[in-house]
Amino acid sequence: MLYLITGNFGKKGANNLHTYLVPLASNTDERKKGERTVKHKMFPIGGLYPPNILSDEINHEGEDRLRAVWVDSSNPILSYADTQACVEAFSTLELLVVVDIAMTETARLAHYVLPAASQFEKLEASAFNLEFPENFFHFRKPLFEPFEESLPEPEIYTRLLEKMGILPTSFPLLNTVAKFEPKFTSRTGYLMALQLFFKQKPHLQKFASSIMYRTLGKTLPQNLASSAPMLGMTIGFVARYEQAVRRTGIKGKKQALANNIFEAILANSSGIIISKHEYEEVWSLVKNKDKKIYLEIPEMIEAFQALKQEPQESADFPFILMAGERRGYNANQIYRNPAWRKTDQKGSLRMHPEDAKELAIMAGSEVICESERGNIHVFVELDNSVRRKVVTLPNGYGFSYKGNKPEGPELNMLTQSNHCEPFTKTPYHKYLPVKIRKVGIDLTTL
């Protein structure tokens, strides 16, 4: 999750830090950057703007440029298009904070790194609807205590809110009610006390998750404090899908029903079915007021029509690179230690044997894959399943483990932020024109 912080912190000071914490956003104007015009006429998707415009949002001139970035569980330097542009932009920031479990490429540029607990040391959630009409929810409980100074994210953010003076460090009434309320009330007393607290201090309502974590969380079983905000979510879930919840066999009136779901989630280490819908209810799930699904979107139809135009082949870059192929041993950087890979440790470039023959390239040869933006060294694997004039490289490589040299292809040294589709600014990483040449060839002699 990525957040951007704007404002001049040198003048405002740390106590006002929270007033500048805003979701990733962009203006809709045109800005001059050097000799090129940066156009950001963006449509937010789910309230978010695309990371592909981030470098320009940092680099452009003007008081509204982004001056600080907060990165949580993300590695933009390696994952976003145009690594060179990201490094340049992030190096100019007045403040860069990274929350992560690893010392990533982005973390190495940061002013502050806050170490988070790993997925084996904290509570995490899984919610899948792949078995509709039954919906499943699972809290994956921690197996170990957090390593050294690392903390789960709820603790990190709640401590920050307390240190900034936004949240008090003590909630006497809420703590007392949460601790001594009898089970048969289904936490009604706690919720009433919480409602009273927010009535008195409405400006703190947006921090309800941290407040529930600090109060209700203390009463939950060991290492499950992070689940406390889920009680509010189950209340909202019951309000929308009460009958579907009741079909699971969970009982109780509305408040008790929501609390019983919450308790069942905590008690079942393998997860539970939280709702059972019926197919007759499907149309009620469509959010449009007229319950219709609109397929004719003018911008989309126009884009489809444009697909009739065949892209121009380039003599300078005769191959098309599919950058980011899914293979057996790549995992989106989840595992940074390269030793886990049993095969394909170098992240080979796959090429059709006939193309390799034309270039006098042997299996296992080191070659240079070059785009308009940059070049990387890779090793060739011959593969008959790859189409002629197409080459592939896997995602999930290119990071430096424990400060060593990068392991495998750094794909985004090849991609460009402006080589993207116009609506979401998603890079055309599956259609990247490149050239392949042997290592050691002097291009000036050709």
C-alpha positions in Angstrom: 0.0 0.0 0.0 1.5 3.3 -1.0 0.8 6.7 0.6 2.2 10.1 -0.5 2.9 12.9 1.9 3.0 16.5 0.6 4.2 19.7 2.3 7.4 21.2 3.5 8.2 19.2 6.6 11.3 21.3 7.3 9.0 24.2 8.2 6.0 22.4 9.7 7.7 19.9 11.9 6.9 16.3 12.9 3.9 17.1 15.0 2.0 18.2 11.9 3.1 15.2 9.9 -0.4 13.6 9.8 -2.0 16.6 8.1 -0.1 15.8 5.0 -0.7 12.1 4.7 -2.9 11.6 1.7 -3.6 8.7 -0.8 -1.7 8.6 -4.0 -3.2 11.3 -6.3 -2.5 13.3 -9.4 -3.5 16.6 -10.9 -5.3 16.7 -14.2 -3.2 19.5 -15.8 -0.3 19.5 -18.2 3.1 20.3 -16.8 6.4 21.1 -18.6 9.2 18.9 -17.5 12.4 19.8 -19.4 11.4 19.6 -23.1 8.5 17.2 -22.7 4.9 17.8 -21.6 3.6 15.5 -18.8 -0.1 14.9 -19.2 -2.1 13.5 -16.3 -5.8 13.4 -17.1 -6.5 10.4 -14.8 -9.6 8.5 -13.8 -9.2 7.1 -10.3 -9.8 3.3 -10.0 -11.1 2.3 -6.5 -10.0 5.8 -5.4 -6.4 5.2 -6.4 -4.2 6.7 -9.2 -1.6 4.6 -11.0 1.9 4.3 -9.7 3.2 4.7 -13.2 2.8 8.5 -12.9 4.6 8.7 -9.6 8.0 9.8 -10.8 6.6 12.7 -12.7 4.5 13.7 -9.7 7.7 13.9 -7.7 9.9 15.6 -10.3 7.7 18.3 -11.8 8.2 21.9 -10.8 5.6 23.6 -8.7 4.4 23.8 -5.1 2.0 20.8 -5.6 4.8 18.4 -6.4 5.2 15.4 -4.1 7.9 15.9 -1.6 7.6 12.8 0.6 6.6 9.2 0.0 5.5 6.5 2.5 6.0 3.0 1.2 4.3 0.0 2.9 5.0 -3.5 1.7 6.0 -2.4 -1.8 9.2 -2.0 -3.7 8.6 0.7 -6.3 12.3 0.9 -7.3 12.2 -2.6 -8.6 8.5 -3.1 -9.3 7.4 0.0 -11.1 8.1 0.8 -14.7 11.3 2.7 -15.5 13.6 1.9 -12.7 16.0 4.7 -13.7 13.3 7.3 -13.4 12.1 5.9 -10.0 15.6 6.1 -8.6 16.1 9.6 -9.8 12.8 10.8 -8.4 13.0 9.0 -5.1 16.5 10.4 -4.6 15.1 14.0 -4.6 12.5 13.4 -1.9 12.6 15.3 1.3 11.3 12.3 3.2 11.1 8.6 2.3 9.8 6.1 4.8 9.6 2.4 4.1 7.7 -0.2 6.2 8.7 -3.7 5.1 10.1 -7.1 6.3 13.1 -6.9 4.0 15.8 -4.3 3.2 14.5 -3.8 -0.3 15.9 -1.7 -3.1 13.5 1.1 -2.1 14.4 0.7 1.6 18.1 1.3 0.7 17.1 4.8 -0.5 14.9 5.6 2.5 15.5 8.1 5.3 13.7 5.8 7.7 13.0 2.0 7.6 10.5 0.6 10.0 10.9 -3.2 10.2 7.6 -5.1 9.9 7.0 -8.7 11.2 6.8 -11.4 8.6 3.7 -13.3 7.6 4.8 -16.1 10.0 5.0 -13.6 12.9 1.7 -11.7 12.7 -2.0 -12.2 12.0 -3.0 -12.1 8.4 -6.3 -12.5 6.6 -7.5 -14.4 3.6 -10.9 -13.7 2.0 -11.8 -15.6 -1.1 -15.0 -15.8 -3.1 -13.9 -18.5 -5.5 -16.5 -20.9 -4.2 -19.6 -18.7 -4.6 -22.3 -18.9 -3.4 -20.3 -19.7 -0.2 -17.9 -17.0 1.0 -14.9 -17.9 3.1 -12.8 -15.9 5.6 -9.6 -17.0 7.3 -7.3 -15.4 9.9 -3.8 -17.0 9.5 -2.5 -17.0 13.0 1.2 -16.2 13.8 3.5 -19.2 14.4 6.4 -17.3 16.0 7.1 -14.1 18.0 8.3 -11.1 15.9 12.0 -11.2 15.1 14.1 -8.7 17.2 12.7 -5.2 16.8 10.2 -5.9 14.0 6.5 -5.2 14.8 3.2 -6.0 13.1 1.9 -3.0 11.1 -1.1 -2.2 13.5 1.5 -1.6 16.2 3.7 0.5 14.0 0.9 2.8 12.9 -0.7 3.1 16.3 2.6 4.0 17.9 3.1 6.7 15.2 -0.4 8.1 15.9 0.4 8.2 19.6 3.8 9.8 19.2 2.4 12.5 16.9 -0.2 13.3 19.7 -3.1 12.3 17.5 -4.3 9.5 19.8 -4.1 9.4 23.6 -2.0 6.6 25.0 -4.8 5.5 27.4 -8.5 4.8 27.0 -9.7 4.1 30.6 -13.4 3.6 29.9 -13.0 1.6 26.7 -10.3 -0.6 28.4 -12.5 -1.2 31.4 -15.6 -2.1 29.5 -13.7 -4.3 27.1 -12.1 -6.2 30.0 -15.0 -6.7 32.3 -18.1 -6.9 30.0 -19.7 -10.4 30.3 -19.9 -12.6 27.3 -23.6 -12.8 27.1 -23.9 -9.1 26.1 -22.0 -9.8 22.8 -19.8 -6.8 23.3 -22.8 -4.4 23.1 -21.4 -2.5 26.1 -18.1 -2.0 24.4 -19.6 -0.8 21.2 -21.9 1.6 23.1 -18.9 3.0 24.9 -17.0 3.3 21.6 -20.0 5.2 20.1 -20.0 7.5 23.1 -16.3 8.1 22.8 -16.7 9.1 19.1 -19.6 11.3 19.9 -17.4 13.3 22.3 -14.4 13.2 20.0 -15.7 12.8 16.4 -12.3 13.8 14.9 -10.9 10.5 16.1 -13.5 8.3 14.4 -11.2 7.8 11.4 -8.7 6.2 13.7 -11.2 3.6 15.0 -9.0 0.7 13.9 -6.1 1.7 16.1 -8.4 2.6 19.0 -10.1 -0.9 18.8 -6.6 -2.5 18.5 -5.4 -0.7 21.7 -8.6 -1.4 23.7 -10.6 -4.5 22.5 -7.3 -6.0 21.2 -6.0 -6.4 24.8 -8.8 -8.7 25.7 -8.3 -11.1 22.7 -6.2 -14.3 22.8 -2.5 -14.0 22.5 -1.2 -12.4 19.3 -4.7 -11.8 18.0 -5.0 -8.1 19.0 -4.8 -7.1 15.3 -8.1 -8.7 14.6 -10.0 -6.3 16.8 -11.2 -4.0 14.0 -12.8 -7.0 12.3 -15.7 -6.7 14.8 -16.7 -3.5 13.1 -16.5 -5.1 9.7 -18.7 -8.1 10.8 -21.3 -5.6 12.0 -21.3 -4.0 8.5 -21.4 -7.4 6.8 -24.4 -8.5 8.8 -26.2 -5.3 8.0 -25.8 -6.0 4.3 -26.1 -9.8 4.1 -27.9 -10.9 7.2 -29.9 -13.8 5.6 -26.8 -15.1 3.8 -25.0 -15.1 7.1 -27.8 -17.0 8.8 -27.7 -19.7 6.2 -24.2 -20.7 7.6 -25.8 -21.8 10.8 -24.4 -18.9 12.9 -27.1 -17.6 15.2 -28.1 -14.5 17.1 -29.8 -11.2 16.7 -28.0 -8.6 14.6 -25.4 -7.5 17.1 -25.0 -11.0 18.6 -24.8 -12.4 15.1 -22.0 -10.1 14.1 -20.1 -10.8 17.4 -20.6 -14.6 16.9 -19.1 -14.4 13.4 -16.2 -12.5 14.9 -15.7 -15.1 17.6 -16.0 -18.0 15.1 -13.3 -16.5 12.9 -11.0 -16.3 15.9 -11.8 -19.8 17.1 -11.3 -21.6 13.8 -7.7 -21.8 12.8 -8.7 -23.0 9.3 -11.2 -20.3 8.6 -15.0 -20.4 8.3 -17.8 -19.9 5.8 -19.2 -16.5 6.6 -22.1 -16.4 4.2 -24.2 -18.6 1.8 -25.9 -16.8 -1.0 -28.5 -18.1 -3.4 -28.2 -17.6 -7.1 -31.5 -15.8 -7.2 -29.8 -13.0 -5.1 -27.0 -12.4 -7.7 -28.7 -9.4 -9.3 -29.2 -7.8 -5.9 -25.4 -7.6 -5.7 -25.1 -5.3 -8.7 -24.4 -1.8 -7.3 -26.0 0.1 -10.1 -29.4 1.4 -9.1 -31.1 0.0 -12.2 -29.3 -3.4 -11.6 -27.9 -3.4 -15.1 -24.3 -4.0 -16.1 -23.1 -1.5 -18.7 -20.8 -3.1 -21.3 -20.8 -0.3 -23.8 -18.2 2.1 -22.4 -17.4 4.7 -25.1 -13.7 5.0 -24.2 -13.3 1.2 -24.2 -15.1 0.8 -27.6 -12.8 3.4 -29.1 -9.8 1.6 -27.7 -11.0 -1.7 -29.2 -11.4 -0.1 -32.6 -7.8 1.1 -32.4 -6.7 -2.5 -32.1 -7.4 -3.0 -35.8 -4.3 -1.0 -36.5 -1.3 -3.3 -36.6 1.7 -1.9 -34.6 4.6 -0.9 -36.8 7.5 -3.3 -36.6 10.9 -1.7 -35.8 14.0 -2.6 -37.6 16.1 -1.4 -34.6 14.1 -3.5 -32.1 12.9 -6.6 -34.0 11.9 -8.7 -31.1 8.9 -8.4 -28.8 9.7 -9.1 -25.1 7.0 -10.5 -22.8 8.4 -9.1 -19.6 7.0 -10.8 -16.6 6.3 -14.4 -17.6 4.9 -16.6 -14.8 7.2 -19.6 -14.3 7.6 -22.4 -11.7 10.1 -20.6 -9.5 9.3 -16.9 -9.5 7.1 -15.4 -6.7 6.8 -11.6 -7.1 9.7 -11.1 -4.8 8.0 -12.9 -1.9 11.1 -14.9 -1.4 14.2 -12.8 -1.7 16.8 -15.5 -1.1 17.6 -16.9 -4.5 18.6 -20.3 -3.0 15.0 -21.4 -2.9 14.8 -21.8 -6.7 15.5 -25.4 -7.8 15.6 -24.4 -11.5 15.9 -21.3 -13.6 18.0 -19.5 -11.0 19.2 -16.9 -13.5 15.8 -16.2 -14.9 16.7 -17.1 -18.5 15.5 -15.4 -21.6 13.5 -17.9 -23.6 14.0 -17.7 -27.4 12.9 -19.8 -30.3 15.8 -22.0 -31.6 15.5 -20.6 -35.1 15.9 -17.0 -33.9 18.9 -18.1 -31.9 20.4 -19.8 -34.9 20.0 -16.7 -37.0 21.9 -14.7 -34.3 24.5 -17.5 -33.8 23.5 -17.7 -30.2 23.9 -21.0 -28.3 21.8 -22.3 -25.3 23.2 -20.8 -22.1 24.9 -17.9 -23.9 25.0 -14.5 -22.2 23.4 -11.8 -24.3 22.2 -8.2 -23.9 18.5 -7.5 -24.1 18.1 -3.8 -25.0 15.0 -1.6 -25.3 14.8 2.1 -26.1 15.1 2.8 -22.3 18.0 0.6 -21.3 19.7 -2.8 -21.4 20.3 -5.8 -19.2 22.5 -8.9 -19.4 20.6 -12.2 -19.5 21.2 -15.9 -20.3 19.5 -17.7 -23.2 17.3 -20.8 -23.0 16.1 -22.3 -26.2 12.4 -23.1 -26.3 10.3 -24.3 -29.2 7.1 -23.2 -27.5 8.1 -19.5 -27.9 6.9 -17.8 -31.1 9.4 -16.5 -33.6 10.6 -13.0 -32.9 9.2 -13.2 -29.4 11.3 -13.6 -26.3 10.3 -13.9 -22.6 11.7 -13.1 -19.2 10.2 -13.9 -15.8 9.1 -11.4 -13.1 10.3 -11.7 -9.5 14.0 -11.4 -10.1 16.5 -8.5 -10.2 16.8 -7.8 -6.5 20.0 -7.7 -4.4 19.9 -10.2 -1.6 21.9 -9.1 1.4 23.7 -6.5 -0.6 25.0 -8.8 -3.3 24.7 -8.1 -7.0 21.2 -8.3 -8.5 19.9 -11.8 -9.0 18.4 -12.3 -12.5 16.8 -9.8 -14.9 16.0 -6.3 -13.7 13.0 -6.0 -16.0 12.1 -2.4 -15.3 15.5 -1.2 -16.5 13.9 -1.9 -19.9 10.4 -0.5 -19.4 9.3 3.1 -19.9 6.6 4.9 -17.9 5.1 6.4 -21.1 4.9 3.1 -23.0 1.5 2.3 -21.5 -2.2 2.1 -22.1 -4.0 5.4 -21.7 -6.6 4.7 -19.0 -4.8 3.1 -16.1 -1.2 3.9 -17.3 -0.5 0.2 -17.0 2.9 -0.4 -18.8 2.9 -2.5 -22.0 5.2 -4.9 -20.3 3.9 -7.9 -22.4 4.7 -6.1 -25.6 8.1 -4.4 -25.3 10.2 -4.0 -28.5 13.8 -5.1 -27.9 17.0 -6.1 -29.7 19.1 -9.1 -28.7 22.9 -9.0 -29.2 25.8 -11.0 -28.0 28.0 -9.8 -25.2 31.2 -8.1 -26.4 29.9 -6.9 -29.9 31.0 -3.4 -30.7 28.0 -1.8 -32.4 30.1 0.9 -33.9 31.7 -1.6 -36.3 28.3 -2.8 -37.7 
